[in-house]
Amino acid sequence: MMRFNKTLLAAALMCGSFFARAQVMSLAQQQDRWKITPEGGIEWVVDGRLPHNDHIEMGGEKVALWMRYGVDSNYRPVLSRTLVFPSSRLLPVQTIAHMMYNVEDNELPRIYINNRMLRSGVYNAAVVPDLPEKVIRITHKGIMEIESLVGKDGIRLKRIYFPSVDKPMAIEKMVFINEGKQAAKIEMEYLHRESRPAAERTTGGPHHFIVSTIGDGLKTVQPGDSVVFAISYEATKGSAQPLTIHVDEEEQMRRNRVNQIISELVLETPDRLLNTAFAFAKIRATESIYNTKGGYMHGPGGLRYYAAIWANDQAEYVNPFFAFLGDDIGNRSAMNAFRLFARYINPEYKPIPSSIIAEGDATWHGAKDRGDMAMIAYGAGRYALANGNADSARVLWPLIEWCLEYLKRQLNDQGVVKSNSDELEGRFPAGKANLNTSSLYYDALRSAVMLGRELHIPLAQLKIYESQATALRSNIELYFGATVEGYKTYRYYEGNDTLRAWITTPLVMDIFDRKEGTIEALFSPRLWTADGLATLAGDKTFWDRSTLYGLRGAFAAGATGKAFPFLEYFSRRRLLGEHVPYAVEAYPEGNQRHLAAESGLYCRIYTEGMFGMRPTGFNSFDIRPRIPAGWDRMALRNVHAFGHVFDLEITRLPGERLAIIVKQGNAVKQYTIKEGATQEVKL
C-alpha cells in the first residue's frame, strides 16, 4: 500500500473544491506497483498481482528500442522487442518509412542450463520441458533490467536491455550468476540471422537487419561466479560490415549518457516522487534525438515518428525546455529544427509545413495550417531568449519575423488568428479560429519584443509588435471569453459550448483574466479524469500534453494549493502506477505510447509553472515562484540558461515572504519578495 503524503493531503484540504479533496483522499486506497530505489530508479518487486504487461521505449542516436514486457500468472517473463532504425529509410517516402523489425523469444537462440532448456524456441514445451523461471524484479533507469530465478539449482538471471548511444544497434545482455553449491554448465546456441528489404524499396541502401549472438557457446560456471551472453540487434547500410561489439563498453556508455542527462537541471524539493519523475522525464525528453543526414532531429518516437520534426512536438513543446537543460545534443537538435523550418520561408507567405520528415528530405502537411506558424514563433522566441546566445538568436530572428507576419495576415475580422485545425489535426472540432493558436501568437509577439531589444531591432518595429500583442489579448477576451457549462472561462472556437482541455493555454501565456473560472473548470469532474484532463468534457479520450499544459498554467496563475495535489497524483500514476515511467501521448489512440516531447512538457511544469521562470533577455528572466504549502524550500540545480550555469533556490521566510537565491560559482545574489510577486533576475 502506498504511503499517503501528508503534504498532499494538506494542500488538498486547503483547496476549495470538494471534488479535489475527494479525488486526493482516494489516493490512500490506491496501490503502487512500482517504488523508487535508493539509486533513483524505479523497481517492481513482483508481488503476485499477475499477469501484468507494459511497454517502454528507449532511444539512442541511431536506434530506438521498444520493449513490450510482462510477467504471466506463472511468474514467467513475456518479452517482445521492436527495433527502429530512423536513418534506414524505405520507399515510398513517408513519415513511418523507417526500417523496423520485431523479434520474439521463439526467434532467439536456445539456452541450456545443465542440459535443460531455458528458452524453448519453436519446440513444444510438452516434448522438451523448459526450466522453470520466476521473475522477481524489474527495474528502470534509462536501462531495463529483469531479474529471475531459474530452476532449483541456485541460478540467478539478469536480463539487461538498452540501445547503443551512437550506433544503429541495441543489446540484450544476459548475466547468469551461479548462487548454488555445484558448478553449472550453461550454453547459448550460436545465431546469426540477416533480413534485408528489397533494394527497390530502400533509399540509401541496401539495408540489413542482423540478429547475432555474442559470447555464445558452452561455459562452466563455478559457484559464486557468473557468465555473460548477449544478443545484438543491428542495422547496416550498403557494403558496411557488422560492428565488433563490446557489450560492457556499450552498456557503460548508455549508463554514462543517462547519468549525464540526470545531472543537468536537477530538481530538488522535499518530495522524492516529484524529484524522481522530473529526472525520468529528462531522460525520455533527451534520449529521443536521432543523428540523421539532416542533422540531429528530436523525434517523438512511438514506433512511428522518427527522423522528423513537428511544429508542436519540437518547436513548441521540447525546444524551449532544452534552453534550460544545457545538453549539447538537445540544443543542437533545437537549433537544427528551427533551421529546417526556416528553409520553407517564402515571399508569398504560404504556410511552413507542419512536419519535416525523412531526415529532412520531405514534408508532411496533411492537416494544412494547424496554427504551426504560431507554434514555431512561440517556441523559437522562448528558446532564443533562454538560450542566451546572440549569434543563435540572429539565426532564428528571420524565422520568427516571417511567422509573425504570416500570422498577422491570418487575422479574421474579429482580430484572432484563423487556422485550418489545431495540433489535434481534426480529431476534435477546432472551428475556423481556435484559442490555442491565438494564445501562442500572443506570447510569440511578447517574446519578439524582448528578443528584438537584445538584437537591436528598430524600435518602431518592436512597438508595432507591442501594439499587436495588446490588441490580440483584448481580442482573445472578446472572441473566446465565455461562460461554458457554468464556468467563466473560454470557448475553444466560435460555437463551442462544451468544456475543452485547451482552455488552459491562456494561463501558460500569462493571460489571467479568467483564471478562477478556468482553473475550476480544469479540475472539475467534467474535465479531470483518472488520467488527467479529458480532451473534451464527457469524452474518454485524453492527451497528456493538455494535462501538462493545464498543470503548468494552474501554477503560473497562482493556484498552487489546487494544482499541487493533482500534480502529485498525476506524477505518481505515471511513474509508479500501471504504465510507467513517463508521460504518455494519448488514449485510446496510440495505446499511451511514451512520446518524448510530452516529457519535456512535464519538466516545464516546474521551470515555468512552479518556479515561474519567464525569459526576458539573453541574461535575464522574470521569476514568480509558487512554492507548495508545507515546503520550506525548493531548488533547480545546474541550470544552463541565459548564457550561464547557476543554481536557483527558493526559501520560505516568515510573513508570507520568499527568498530567491541565485548562485553562480562563488557569486550569490539574493532577492526577497512577497509570495505571489514577480522578481526580475539578471545574471
N, C-alpha and C positions, 0 to 999 in steps of 0.2 A: 504494500500500500504506500502511495506517495506521502511524503511529509508535507503537511499543509503549511504554506508560507504565511507567517503572521503579518508581514508587511503587506502582502497581497490582500489579506483579509481586512486590515486596517484601511487600506486605500479603497477597497470596495465599500466599506461601511460609510466612508466619507462621501462616496458617490451618491448623487441624489436619485439614481434610477433603481427602482425595485428589481427590475429585470437584471441589471448588472450584479446586484447583490446575490440574487438567486442563482445566476449563472456561475459566479465565482464560488459560492458556497458548494455548488455541485461538484467542484473540482476535488473536494475532500473525498468524494466517493469514487473517483477515478483511479485507475491503476496504471502506472507507467510500466511499459515493457522494458525500457532501457534505463540505464543510470549513468551518471558521469563518473569517469575513472579519475584516480589521483593524477594521472598523466595528462588529463584534459581531453581524453577521448570519450566515447560512449561505448557501453557494453551491454549485451543482452545475455544474462546468465539464464540458460534455458531452464524454465521452471515448470514445465508441464502444460502451459496454455498452448496446446498444439491441435492441429497444424497451424503454422504461420508462414506467410510468404511476403516478400517485399522486393523492391528493386532499387538500385543506386547506380549513379553514373560517376565515372572518374575520367579526367581528361589530361592529356599531355599535348605537346606542340604538334604532334603528327598522328595522334590516335585518340579515340575515345573508347573506353571500356564500360559497357553497360552490363551490370550483373543482376540477373533475376535469381534470388536465393531464398531459401526457406528451410524449415525443418518439418518433416512429416510426423504423423501421430506415433511413429515408432522411433522418433529421435534421429532419423537418418537425414543427411543433407539432401536438399533438392536444389540443383545448380544449373544455370544456363548462362552462357557467355555470348554477348554480341559485341563484335569488333567493328568500329567505324574508322575508315581512313579518309579524312577530309580531302587530302590532296591527290588521291587516286580517283580521278574523275571519270564518269561514264557518260555515254550518249543515250538519248538526246540530252542536251544541256537543260538542266532544271535544278532547282534548289536541292532536291533529295538525290541527285545523281552522283553519290559518292559510293565507293566500294564498301560493302558491308556484309559480314558473314556472321552466322550464328553457329555456335558449337555446343553440342550437348554431351553429357557424360558418356553415352554409349558410342561416341565417336573418338574417344580418347584411349590411350594405351592401357592395357590391363596392368594391375598392380597385385603382387602376391606377397603375403607375409607368412613365412613358414609353410609355403606351398598351398596356402589357402587364398582365394581370390578376394581382393577388396572391391575392385570395380569389375562388375560382371560383363560390361560391354554388350555385345549382341547375343551373348549366351543366356540361356534360360536359367534363372537362379535356382529353379527346382532341380535342374540337372547338375549344375556346377554351383554349389551353395556359396554365397558370399560370406565373408566375415561380418559379424555384427558390428555396426558403428553407431556410436551415440554422440551427437553434438552436445557439447556442454557450454559453449561460449562463443559469441560473435562480437567483434569489436570494429569500430570505425574511427579513423582519424586521418582521412586522406588515403588510407590503405585499408582494405578489408581483410580481416583475419577470421578464420573459422577454426575452432579448436574442438577436437573429437577424441574420444577413447575408442580404440579398435580392439575387438576380441577380448580375451581374458588373460592375455599374457603380458599386460603392462605396456602396451604400445600407445603412445600419445601422438596424434597427428595435428599439425598446424598447417592449414592452407592459407596462403597469403596471395592476394590479388592486387595488382597495381599496373598502371600504364607507365611506359617509359616517359621520362621528362622531355626528351628531344628526338626520339626515334619513332618510326612507324611500327610500333611493337608494344604488346602488353605481355605480362608474365604471370603465370600461375606457379607459385612455388610451394612445394610440399616438404615439410620437415617432419621426419619420423623420429621420435625420441623413445628409446628403449628404457622404460622405467621398471622392467621386470628383473628377474633373477637369472635368466638364461639368455645367451646370445640369440639373436633373431636374424633370419635370412629374409631380406626384403628386396624385391625385384620390381622394377618398372620396365615394361617392354619398350623396345625401340619403335618410334613412329616418325615418319617424315611424309607429310601429305601436302600436295600443292593443288590449288584450284586457280583457274585462270579464265577471266571473261574473254569472249571473242574479241579479237583485235579491232573488228569493225565497230564494237560497242564501247571502245575506250578512247580517251583523249590523253595524249602524253604517255601512252602505254608502250608495250603491253604491260598489264598489271598482273601481279601474282599475289596470292594469299597462301601463306605457308604455315602449317602447324607442325612443330617439331619438338622432340624431347631433348632435354639437357641432363647429362649425368645418368642416362638410362643404364640398365644392367642389373646384375645381382650383387648385393652388398651384404656383408655380415656385420651386424651392429651389436657391439658388446653392451652389457648392462651399463647404464649411465651415459651412453654415447648416443649419437644421432647421425642421420644421413639425410642429405638434401637431394631431391629430384625436382625437375622443373619442366614446364611446357611453355614454349614461346608461340605467340600469335603475331605474325609479321607480314608486312606488305613490302614488296619490292616493285621497282619500275624498270622497264626496258631490259638491259643486259646486266643490271646491278645484281651482285651476288648476295645471298643471305648474310646477315651480320654475324660476327663472332660475338656471342652474348656472354657477359659476365653478370650472373644473376645478382650476386651480393652488391656489386657496384651499382647496378641499375636500381636496386631497392634502396640503397643509401642515397642515391641522387634524388629519388622520389621523396624520401623522408626529409632530406635537406630542403627541397623545394617547398614542401608543406610547412616545415618549421619556419622557413623564411617568410612565407605569407602570414603565418600566425604572429610573427614578431613585429609586423608592421601594423600601425594604427591599432593599438591594443586598448580594448575597453576594460576599465577597472571599476567595478561597482561592488556593493555588498551582496549582490545577487549572483551567485555562481552560475545559475541556469542561464541568465542573460549574457554573462561574460562568455560562456561556452558556445551558446547559439551564435553570438557575434563572430567568434573565432571560426566556427564551421562555415558561416556564411561567406567569410572572406575566402576560404578555400575554394568553395564552389564558384564564386564570382570570378576568381582569378585563374583557376586552373583551366578554364574552358576558353583558352586562347590558342589559335592554331597558326602555325608558321606556314604560310602559303606563298605561292609565287607572287601574289599581290600584296605581300607583307603580312604582319601579324593581324589576324582578324578574330575578334572576340565572337564566339558562336554560342547561341542558346543551348544547343545540344538536343537531347530528347530523341535521338536516332533520326532526326530529320533536318536539323538546322546547323550546318557546318560550312566553314569556308565561305561565309556570307555574313552580311550585316544588315540591320534593320534600323529605321529611323527611331522606333520606340525602344527596343531592347538595348541597342548600343548607344545611340546618340542621346536619348532621353534618360534611360534608367541607369546604366552602369558607368558610362564615361565620367559623369560628374563625381562619382564615387572614387574612381581611380585618381582623381586630382588630390585626394586626401590620403590615399593608401601609400603612395610612394613606391609602388612596384614598377620597376623599369619596363617589364614586358607589358604590364597593364597600361602604362602611359603611352608606350609605342603603339599599342593597338588602338587606343583612343584617338591619337593624332592621325593614325592611318585611316580610321573610319571616317573622320571628318574630311580628310583629303580625298578619299574615294567619292564621297557625296559631292564634294566641290567640283569634281570633273564634269558634273551634269548641270552646272550653272549655264544659263543661256540667255541671250538678249531678248528672246521672245517671252520669257517668264513662263515657260512650260514647266510643270512640276518636276522636281527631282524624284526619281523612282523611290518607292518605299523600301526596296531592298536591292542590294548589290550582291550577286551570287557568283558561284563557280570561280572562287579565288579572285574575284574582281572582273571576270571576263564578260559577265552578262548581268541582266537586271530582271527583277520581278516587280510588276506594277499592276497586279491583277485587281486590287481593290481601289485603284485610282488614288486620288489625293485623300489620305486618311487624316489630314492635319499634319502631314510629315514635315513640312517646312517649319511649322511651329515647334515640333519635337526637336528638329535639328538646331534651330536658332536658340531654343531654350538650353539644350544640352551644351552646345558649343560656347555660349556665353558664360554659363556657370563654370564649365571646365576651364576656359581660358583665364578667368579671374582667379580661381582657386589654384590652378597650376602655377601661376605667378611667374611665367616666363614670357617676356615681351616678344621675343622672336617667334615663339609658337603662336602667340596671340595675333601677331601680324599676319601669319599664315591663315588663321581662322577668320579674321575680320571680313574679307570679301565674301565668304560663305554666309556669315551672319547678316551682313548688309543686304545681300541678294535675297535671302529668305525673308527678311523684314519687308523689303519692297514687294515681294510676291504676296505676302500676307495682307499688306495694305491694299493691294489690288483685288483681294478676295473679300473685302468687307461688303456686307449687304446694306440695304437701305437703313437698317437699324444699327449699323456700326459694329456688328460682330462678324466673325470670320466664317465664310462658307467652306464646307468640305464635303466630299462625296460620302465619307463614312468616318469612323474613328478607328482607334487601334484594334478594336474587336472585329473590324472588317466585315460589317454587316451581319454578324451573328445576332446582334440585338439592335433595335432601331436607334438611329442617331440623328434623324432628321437631315435638314439641309445645312444646319449650323449647330454645332454641339458645344457644350460648356467646356469640355476638355481642351479643344483647340484654341478657343479664345483665351482661356486662362494661361495656357502655355505661351501664347503670343504676348500676353501682358507681361509675364515675367521676363521673357526674352527682350522686350523693349527696355525694361528696367536694367537688366544686365548690360545691354548695349550702351546705355548712357554711362554706366560706371566704367565699362571697358574702354569706351571711346575716350574718356578723360585720360586714362592711362596711356593711350596710344596717341594722344594729342590730335584727335579728330576735330575738325572745325566745330566750334561751339554752336553755330547756327544749326548744324545737322543734329547735334545732341539735343538741342532744345525742341526740335521737331519730334524726336523720339519721346521726349518727356511729355509733350502735349498729347501725342498719340496714346501713350500709356494712360494718362489721366482720362482722356475721352473713352478709351476702351474699358477702363474699370467702371466708369459710370454706365456704359452701355451694357456691360455684363450684368449689372444690377437691374437695369431696366428690362432687358430682354429675357434673362434667365431667372431673376429673382421671383420666387413664387411660393405659395403655401401648397405643399404637396402632401396628401394623406394626413393633413392636420399639422405638419411641421413647417415652420417658417424657414425654408431652405431654397433650393433651386430646382427648376425643371431642367432636365438634361437637354432638351430640344423643344422647339415650339410644338405644342400639342401633347407633350409628355405629362401624364397625370399619375404615374407610379414611381415610387422612390427608386433611385438608381445609385449604385455604389460610387460612381464618379462624381457625385455631388461634393466629394471631399477635395477635389482639385483646387478650388479657390483657397482653401485653408493652407495648402502647401505653398501657395504663391503670396501669402501674407494678405489675403483678402478676408477680413474677419467680420464683414458687415452682417453676416447671417450665421455666425459661428455657433450660437447657442442652439438654434433650431437644427442646424446641420449636424452637430455632434449628437444631439438627442436622437435624430433620425438614424445616424450611422450605427449607434449602439442599441437601437430598439429591436424588439423581436421581429420587426418587419424586414430588417436588413441583416442583423447579426445572426449567424448560424453557428453550428458546431465547428465549422471550418473557416470561420471569418465572414467577411461580407458577401452576401449574395449579390450577383451582378444586377439582378432585377428583383425587387421585393416580391416574395411569393414563389420564386423560381429556385430550383435545386442547384443551378449552375453557380460555381464560384471560380474566380480567378484571383490568385493570391496577390497579384500586382495591385489590385484596388484595395485590398485589406492593408497592404504595406503602405500605400499612399494614405489610407484613412488613419492609421496609427500615427504616421508622421505628422499629418495635418492636425490631429487632435492635440498632440504635444505642442506643436507650433502655436496653436490657438490658446494654449494655457490650460487645457482640460486634463491636467496631469492626473488628478485623482480619479477621473473617469477612464482615461486611456490606459493607465498602468495595469490594472487587473486584466484587461483584455490583451495587452502586450505579453504579460507573463503566461496567460492561458494559451495564446497562440504559439509562443516560443516553446512551451512545454509540449504541446501537441506535435509540433514539427520536429523537435529534437529528440524527445523521449517517448513518443506515442507509438502508433502502429505503422506509420510510414515516415521513415527518418532518413537523413538528419537535416534536410534543407527545406527552405520554402519551395513551393511547387508552382507549376504553371496554372493548371485548371482541372476541373472535374465537372461533368463526365468526360469531356474531350481530353485526350492525351493521357488519361489514367494517372493524373498527378505526377507527370514527369518533372524531374528536377532541372528545369531550365535555369541557366546560370545568371541571367540578369536580375531575376527576382531576388537572388541572394544579395546582389548589390543594393537593391531597394531596401532589403531588411536592414543593412548596415546604415542606410541613410535615415532610418527612424531615429537613430541615436545622434549622428553627426548634425543633422539639420533639424530634427524634431526635439529630442531630449536636451541636447546641448545648444540647439538653436543657432547654429553657425550659418551665416549668410555671407558669401563672398561679396566684398565691395571694392576691392582693388587688388593689385598684384601682391601687396604685403599687408592687407587689412581685411578685417571681416567684422560684421556685427554679431554679437552673441547675446542670446536671450535664454538662459538656462531654465530647464523645467525639472527640478530635482524631486523625485517622488517622496511622499511623506514617509518618515521613518528612516530615511537615508541621511547620514551626516556628510557624505562626500561622494563624488564620482569623478572619474578622470578618463581622458584619452591620452595614451602614451605613444610616443614615437610617431607623431603626426607629421606627414610630409606634405606640406601645402604652403602656398603663398611664398614659394622660394625659400622656405626654411624647414628645419626639423625642430619640433618642440613638443612639450607636454602641456596639456591643458587640464587644470584641476578646478573643480567646483567644490567649495566647502560651505556648509550651512553655519551661519552665525546667529547669535541671539537677535531678537527683534525683527524677524522676517527679513533678514538680510543675507546676502550671499557674497562670498569671496571668490573672485575669479583670479586664478594664479596661472601665469604663462611662464614656463621655464624653457630657456634656450641655452643649453650648456650651463654655464655658471651665472648667466644673466636671468634675473627674475623680475617680472612685472606683476603687480597685484592691483586689482580693482575691487571696490566694494559697491554693491548695488542692492536695491530693494528687490525682493522676489517679484518676478514678472517684468522687470525693467530690461531695457536693451543697452548694451555697452559696446562701443566701438573699440576694437583691439587693433593696434598697429604693431607689426613685428619689425 
